[in-house]
Amino acid sequence: MRSQKPADVSSRHLLSWRDRTDKDWHQMVHRSVEEYEDRVHPPGIRGQSIGLVFFNPSLRTRTSMEAAAARLGMHPVVIVPGQGTWAFEWRDGVVMDGDRPEHIREAIGVLSRYFAVLGVRAFASGTDYLADRDEVHFRAMLQAATVPVISMESAFYHPCQALADAAALHTHFRGATKGRRFVLSWTYHPKALPMAVPNSALLMAARMGMHVTVARPDGFGLDVGVMACAREYAHGHGQRVEETTDLNAAAYGADVIYAKAWGAACRYEDPTREAALRARHQQWRITQALMDRTHDGVFMHCLPVRRNVVVDDAVMDGPQAIHLLQAEFRLHAQVAILAQALTDKR
């Protein structure tokens, strides 16, 4: 299942940081940190509205985006498709004589006329790998939109989380991220979760100039195109991206352990086989003993997290965990993203 570089996306939209230059990426990291330090005064955009479309559940994304909009003097409106809206048809060229009375083209076209910017959260289907990899649903919305669209997590990427993670690391290490050892660790989970967060965390760490190790069991490799992009980012900083099936070895001397569960790619063809494969690796959990192997490393997770399944209580409640700092930076990163989108729009 080879991947490909995403097609060009208008700079007014934010689907993935892969669509932005290194200069843009690092400027946004610094802008997020400045917002955190209360040194940014966004331009005069008060009185505008943002439409937040949630096809999937959320706690941090929804609340932090609403708070970010309010901080900028905007009015956020949350739309949950299926709860008080018509069912949407996504396919083009179909005879709409079924139970989906509104096409996504009209839905997004109408919302574009109500709001200055749109935020959209739409997870991977888990049934069509090529469609998920190519962000078919999300790109259909981008084509229909006439205002900036910000991804609040798509099939393959979570740019808001990635920027928050980068700013949190920049702050924790006082800007000295280059050469730090970053371990992206697969962990067991009772469900086959999407790859958006691990993809984004991998690319984020490589772009921050860190030495990245992806620790995961056989069969749980990330998309080859995403891995290739991460290696390009790392190479540009004189670093490497490696893979291993030995988590204990990867943790030795690490500066960061970023835990995240994701499903194997075989879930798309055979969910039963994927579930059986995943069930064989329940020992892949972040323990205090594992953290003790690090170089006084920090523990990271995007949340929500299943305690004592993904990570032990001792780690979550210990001094090495910075997951709450990550969550706090969701607000500051999204203020920066919204401010940039609305400034560029003008």
C-alpha positions as CSV (number, residue, x, y, z in Angstrom):
1,M,0.0,0.0,0.0
2,R,2.4,2.7,-1.2
3,S,1.5,6.2,-0.3
4,Q,2.0,9.4,-2.3
5,K,2.7,13.0,-1.6
6,P,-0.6,14.8,-1.0
7,A,-1.8,16.9,-3.9
8,D,-1.4,20.6,-3.6
9,V,-3.8,22.3,-1.2
10,S,-4.6,26.0,-1.3
11,S,-2.5,27.7,1.4
12,R,-5.7,29.1,2.9
13,H,-6.6,25.6,4.0
14,L,-4.9,23.4,6.7
15,L,-5.2,19.7,6.0
16,S,-1.6,18.7,6.9
17,W,1.7,20.5,7.7
18,R,3.1,18.5,4.8
19,D,1.5,21.1,2.6
20,R,3.4,24.0,4.2
21,T,7.1,25.0,3.9
22,D,9.6,24.5,6.7
23,K,9.6,28.3,7.2
24,D,5.8,28.3,7.6
25,W,6.0,25.4,10.0
26,H,8.6,26.9,12.3
27,Q,6.9,30.3,12.3
28,M,3.7,28.6,13.5
29,V,5.6,26.7,16.3
30,H,7.0,30.0,17.5
31,R,3.7,31.8,17.1
32,S,2.1,29.1,19.3
33,V,4.7,29.5,22.0
34,E,4.3,33.3,21.9
35,E,0.6,32.9,22.3
36,Y,1.3,30.6,25.3
37,E,3.5,33.3,26.8
38,D,0.9,35.9,26.0
39,R,3.1,37.8,23.7
40,V,0.8,37.7,20.6
41,H,-2.0,40.2,20.0
42,P,-4.0,38.8,17.1
43,P,-5.2,41.2,14.4
44,G,-8.7,42.8,14.6
45,I,-10.9,39.9,13.6
46,R,-13.6,40.3,16.3
47,G,-17.2,39.8,15.4
48,Q,-16.5,37.0,12.8
49,S,-17.9,33.5,13.2
50,I,-16.4,30.0,12.8
51,G,-18.3,26.9,12.0
52,L,-17.0,23.8,13.7
53,V,-18.2,20.6,12.0
54,F,-17.7,17.4,14.0
55,F,-18.4,14.2,12.2
56,N,-16.7,12.4,15.1
57,P,-16.6,12.9,18.9
58,S,-14.2,15.3,20.7
59,L,-13.3,16.7,24.1
60,R,-10.0,18.7,23.7
61,T,-10.5,19.6,20.1
62,R,-14.0,20.9,20.5
63,T,-13.5,22.8,23.8
64,S,-10.0,24.2,22.8
65,M,-11.3,25.4,19.4
66,E,-14.3,27.1,20.9
67,A,-12.0,28.7,23.5
68,A,-9.5,29.8,20.8
69,A,-12.3,31.4,18.8
70,A,-13.6,33.2,21.9
71,R,-10.1,34.4,22.7
72,L,-10.0,36.0,19.2
73,G,-13.5,37.6,19.7
74,M,-15.1,35.1,17.3
75,H,-18.4,33.4,17.6
76,P,-18.1,29.6,17.4
77,V,-21.1,27.5,16.1
78,V,-20.8,23.7,16.5
79,I,-22.5,21.5,13.9
80,V,-22.8,17.7,14.5
81,P,-23.9,16.0,11.3
82,G,-26.6,13.5,12.0
83,Q,-27.8,15.4,15.0
84,G,-30.3,17.9,13.6
85,T,-28.9,18.0,10.1
86,W,-29.7,16.2,6.9
87,A,-27.7,13.1,6.0
88,F,-24.9,14.0,3.6
89,E,-24.2,12.4,0.2
90,W,-20.4,12.4,-0.5
91,R,-20.3,10.7,-4.0
92,D,-20.4,12.7,-7.2
93,G,-22.5,11.8,-10.1
94,V,-25.0,9.7,-8.2
95,V,-28.8,9.7,-8.4
96,M,-29.8,11.0,-5.0
97,D,-32.9,9.0,-4.5
98,G,-31.9,7.3,-1.2
99,D,-31.8,8.4,2.4
100,R,-29.1,11.2,1.9
101,P,-31.0,14.3,0.8
102,E,-28.1,16.8,0.9
103,H,-24.9,16.7,-1.0
104,I,-21.7,17.7,0.8
105,R,-21.0,20.2,-1.9
106,E,-24.1,22.2,-1.0
107,A,-23.6,21.7,2.8
108,I,-20.1,23.1,2.7
109,G,-21.0,25.7,0.2
110,V,-23.8,27.0,2.4
111,L,-21.6,27.0,5.5
112,S,-18.9,28.9,3.6
113,R,-21.5,31.7,3.2
114,Y,-22.3,31.8,6.9
115,F,-18.8,31.6,8.5
116,A,-15.4,33.3,8.0
117,V,-13.6,30.0,8.5
118,L,-14.6,26.3,9.0
119,G,-13.1,23.7,11.2
120,V,-13.8,20.0,10.3
121,R,-13.2,16.8,12.1
122,A,-13.7,13.7,10.0
123,F,-11.9,10.4,11.0
124,A,-10.6,7.7,8.7
125,S,-13.2,5.3,7.3
126,G,-11.2,2.2,8.3
127,T,-12.6,0.4,5.2
128,D,-11.0,2.0,2.2
129,Y,-7.3,2.5,2.6
130,L,-6.7,4.4,-0.6
131,A,-9.5,6.8,0.0
132,D,-8.3,7.4,3.5
133,R,-4.7,7.9,2.4
134,D,-5.8,10.3,-0.3
135,E,-8.1,12.2,2.1
136,V,-11.0,11.8,-0.4
137,H,-13.7,13.0,1.9
138,F,-11.8,15.9,3.3
139,R,-10.6,17.0,-0.2
140,A,-14.2,17.0,-1.4
141,M,-15.0,19.5,1.4
142,L,-12.0,21.7,0.5
143,Q,-13.1,21.8,-3.1
144,A,-16.6,22.9,-2.1
145,A,-15.4,25.5,0.5
146,T,-15.0,29.2,-0.4
147,V,-13.4,30.1,3.0
148,P,-10.4,28.6,4.8
149,V,-10.9,25.1,6.2
150,I,-8.9,23.8,9.1
151,S,-8.6,20.1,9.8
152,M,-9.4,19.2,13.4
153,E,-8.3,15.7,12.4
154,S,-8.7,13.9,9.2
155,A,-8.2,10.4,8.0
156,F,-4.4,10.6,8.0
157,Y,-3.4,13.8,9.8
158,H,-4.1,15.9,12.9
159,P,-2.3,19.2,12.3
160,C,-3.7,20.9,15.4
161,Q,-2.3,18.2,17.6
162,A,1.0,18.2,15.8
163,L,1.5,22.0,16.3
164,A,0.5,21.7,19.9
165,D,3.0,18.8,20.4
166,A,5.8,20.8,18.7
167,A,5.2,23.9,20.8
168,A,5.1,21.8,24.0
169,L,8.4,20.2,23.1
170,H,9.9,23.5,22.1
171,T,8.9,24.9,25.5
172,H,9.9,21.9,27.6
173,F,13.4,21.7,26.0
174,R,13.8,25.5,25.8
175,G,14.0,25.4,22.1
176,A,16.8,22.8,22.0
177,T,14.9,19.9,20.3
178,K,17.5,19.1,17.6
179,G,19.2,15.8,18.1
180,R,16.9,14.8,21.0
181,R,15.8,11.1,20.9
182,F,12.1,10.8,20.2
183,V,10.4,7.4,20.5
184,L,7.0,7.0,18.9
185,S,5.7,3.9,20.6
186,W,2.8,1.8,19.5
187,T,0.7,0.6,22.4
188,Y,-2.1,-1.9,22.7
189,H,-5.7,-0.7,22.6
190,P,-8.9,-2.8,22.5
191,K,-9.9,-0.9,19.3
192,A,-8.1,-0.4,15.9
193,L,-7.5,3.3,16.1
194,P,-6.7,5.6,13.1
195,M,-3.2,6.6,12.1
196,A,-3.8,10.4,12.0
197,V,-2.1,11.2,15.3
198,P,0.9,8.8,15.0
199,N,1.5,10.0,11.4
200,S,1.4,13.6,12.6
201,A,3.6,13.0,15.6
202,L,6.2,11.2,13.5
203,L,6.4,14.1,11.0
204,M,6.4,16.7,13.7
205,A,9.3,15.2,15.6
206,A,11.3,14.7,12.4
207,R,10.7,18.3,11.3
208,M,11.8,19.5,14.8
209,G,15.2,17.9,14.1
210,M,14.8,15.0,16.5
211,H,16.2,11.5,16.1
212,V,13.1,9.5,15.7
213,T,12.5,5.8,16.5
214,V,9.1,4.2,15.7
215,A,8.8,1.2,18.0
216,R,6.0,-1.1,17.0
217,P,5.2,-4.8,16.6
218,D,5.5,-6.6,13.2
219,G,2.5,-5.8,11.1
220,F,1.9,-2.3,12.5
221,G,4.1,-0.2,10.3
222,L,2.9,3.2,9.4
223,D,2.2,4.3,5.8
224,V,5.4,4.1,3.7
225,G,4.8,7.5,2.1
226,V,4.5,9.1,5.5
227,M,7.7,7.3,6.7
228,A,9.5,8.5,3.6
229,C,8.5,12.1,4.2
230,A,9.6,11.8,7.8
231,R,13.0,10.6,6.7
232,E,13.3,13.5,4.3
233,Y,12.6,15.9,7.2
234,A,15.0,14.2,9.5
235,H,17.8,14.1,6.9
236,G,17.4,17.8,6.4
237,H,18.5,18.2,10.0
238,G,21.2,15.6,9.9
239,Q,19.1,13.1,11.8
240,R,17.5,9.7,11.1
241,V,14.1,7.9,11.4
242,E,14.4,4.3,12.4
243,E,12.0,1.4,13.1
244,T,12.3,-1.4,15.7
245,T,10.2,-4.1,17.2
246,D,12.2,-3.8,20.5
247,L,10.5,-1.2,22.7
248,N,12.9,-1.7,25.6
249,A,15.9,-1.1,23.4
250,A,14.3,2.0,21.9
251,A,13.5,3.5,25.3
252,Y,17.1,3.4,26.4
253,G,18.5,6.9,26.5
254,A,15.3,8.4,25.0
255,D,14.4,12.0,25.7
256,V,10.7,11.5,24.7
257,I,8.3,8.6,24.8
258,Y,5.2,9.4,22.8
259,A,2.7,6.7,23.2
260,K,-0.1,6.1,20.7
261,A,-2.2,3.1,19.6
262,W,-3.1,2.6,16.0
263,G,-4.5,-0.3,14.0
264,A,-2.6,-2.4,11.5
265,A,-3.2,-1.7,7.9
266,C,-4.6,-5.2,7.4
267,R,-7.8,-4.0,9.2
268,Y,-8.9,-2.6,5.8
269,E,-9.0,-6.1,4.3
270,D,-9.5,-8.3,7.3
271,P,-10.7,-6.7,10.6
272,T,-10.8,-10.1,12.3
273,R,-7.2,-10.9,11.5
274,E,-6.1,-7.4,12.6
275,A,-8.0,-7.8,15.9
276,A,-6.3,-11.1,16.5
277,L,-2.9,-9.7,15.7
278,R,-3.4,-6.7,18.0
279,A,-4.6,-8.9,20.9
280,R,-1.2,-10.7,20.8
281,H,0.6,-7.5,21.9
282,Q,-1.2,-6.5,25.1
283,Q,2.2,-6.3,26.8
284,W,3.0,-3.2,24.7
285,R,2.3,-0.7,27.5
286,I,4.3,2.2,28.9
287,T,5.4,1.3,32.4
288,Q,7.5,3.1,34.9
289,A,10.3,0.5,34.4
290,L,10.3,1.5,30.7
291,M,10.5,5.2,31.6
292,D,13.4,4.5,33.9
293,R,15.4,3.4,30.9
294,T,15.1,6.8,29.3
295,H,17.4,9.8,29.7
296,D,15.1,11.4,32.2
297,G,12.7,11.4,29.3
298,V,9.2,12.8,29.2
299,F,6.0,10.9,28.5
300,M,3.6,12.3,25.9
301,H,0.1,11.3,24.8
302,C,-2.6,13.2,22.8
303,L,-5.4,12.0,25.1
304,P,-7.8,10.4,25.8
305,V,-5.8,7.6,27.1
306,R,-6.8,4.3,28.7
307,R,-4.9,4.0,32.0
308,N,-3.3,0.7,32.7
309,V,-3.9,-0.4,29.2
310,V,-1.8,2.1,27.2
311,V,0.2,3.5,30.1
312,D,0.4,2.8,33.8
313,D,-0.9,5.1,36.5
314,A,2.6,5.6,37.9
315,V,3.7,7.1,34.6
316,M,0.6,9.3,34.1
317,D,0.7,10.6,37.6
318,G,4.5,11.0,37.7
319,P,6.8,13.9,37.1
320,Q,7.9,12.8,33.6
321,A,4.4,13.1,32.1
322,I,3.7,16.3,30.1
323,H,0.4,15.3,28.5
324,L,-1.4,18.1,30.2
325,L,1.1,20.6,28.8
326,Q,0.3,19.1,25.4
327,A,-3.4,19.5,26.0
328,E,-2.9,23.1,27.1
329,F,-1.0,23.9,24.0
330,R,-4.0,22.8,21.9
331,L,-5.6,26.2,22.8
332,H,-2.6,28.3,22.0
333,A,-1.8,26.4,18.8
334,Q,-5.3,26.8,17.6
335,V,-5.4,30.5,18.4
336,A,-2.3,30.8,16.2
337,I,-3.8,28.7,13.4
338,L,-7.1,30.7,13.4
339,A,-5.4,34.1,13.5
340,Q,-3.1,33.1,10.6
341,A,-6.1,31.7,8.5
342,L,-8.1,34.9,9.0
343,T,-5.2,37.2,8.4
344,D,-4.2,35.4,5.2
345,K,-7.9,35.5,4.1
346,R,-7.9,39.2,4.2
